[in-house]
């Protein structure tokens, strides 16, 4: 069977979301409402039977240089292939072949960790696709807090004690703007190329939608009535995803985010949640997340560049230049 490529308006939302909900790979990023918020547009490769989807692969798309390209949206750590049963090597190969056939350029596409093992031997068989292993960090919260905290590194314990001396208090909020304000003023300028206003609009829209679903937590660290740091988590299907965070100079210096994360872990200890730190591939950030005793979880990133020669050379130059500015 060959997967069929569907446009967004051809997708049956109810059937799609039923599959995502029941899938072994179930993650909130794959629901239609979430994709609609984070993607400029999206399509999908699907296998269906009797009006129901059996296996699906969401594909964020946008047009550039006159071509339709695949990209990984902001606030969407990974997607990949979803099914109610483990995906077979034959299925993953069929989906990869169709992806390769339809798209000449893939800036980045991340497969969920559940796809990792089945993809290991298949990705090398698809011509023209570059493969890179990425990592996130997971911390199971199904133990007593004391046992979880025993897994903290010495530096994390030391910084947690320092944060306790800083008289931090936390509050739960339904206002996202202070968190965005912190990021704009204390983080955005450090990101090569800057951050578009559309990204902040997307974050605000996500927060509003997830708040209505009662599956997100927004916490602020404050002192003397002033907010100095904030963290945003999504709770869904046994995962608490660390979606977004920010802190000012005082918050960073006095370990406000360590205080917030530890407080959140303490509150949810002995639950069925796995805390997903949604780690970027940056050693300093990864080491911070590892210091909480988290476990490294691998997933695959693919890319492809089969654009005409002039455009291909421009993209190679941009990638090299981006690496130099990091």
ABEGO torsion letter per residue (X at the ends): XBBBBBBAAABBAAAAAAAAAABAABBAAABAAAAAAABABBBBBBBBBGGBBABBBBBBBBBBGGBBBBBBBBGBABBEBBBABBBBAAAAAAAAAAAAAABABBABBBBBAAAAAAAAAAAAABBGBBBBBBBBBBBBAABBAAAAAAABBAAAAAAAAAAAAAGBBBBBBABAAAAAAAAAAAAAAABBGEBBAAAAAAAAAAAAAAAAAGABBBBBBBBGGBBABBBBBBBBGGBBBBABBBBBAAAAAAGAAAAAAAAAAAAABGBABBBBAGBBBBAAAAAAAAAAGBBBBBBBBBBBBABBAAAAAAAAAAAAAAAAAX
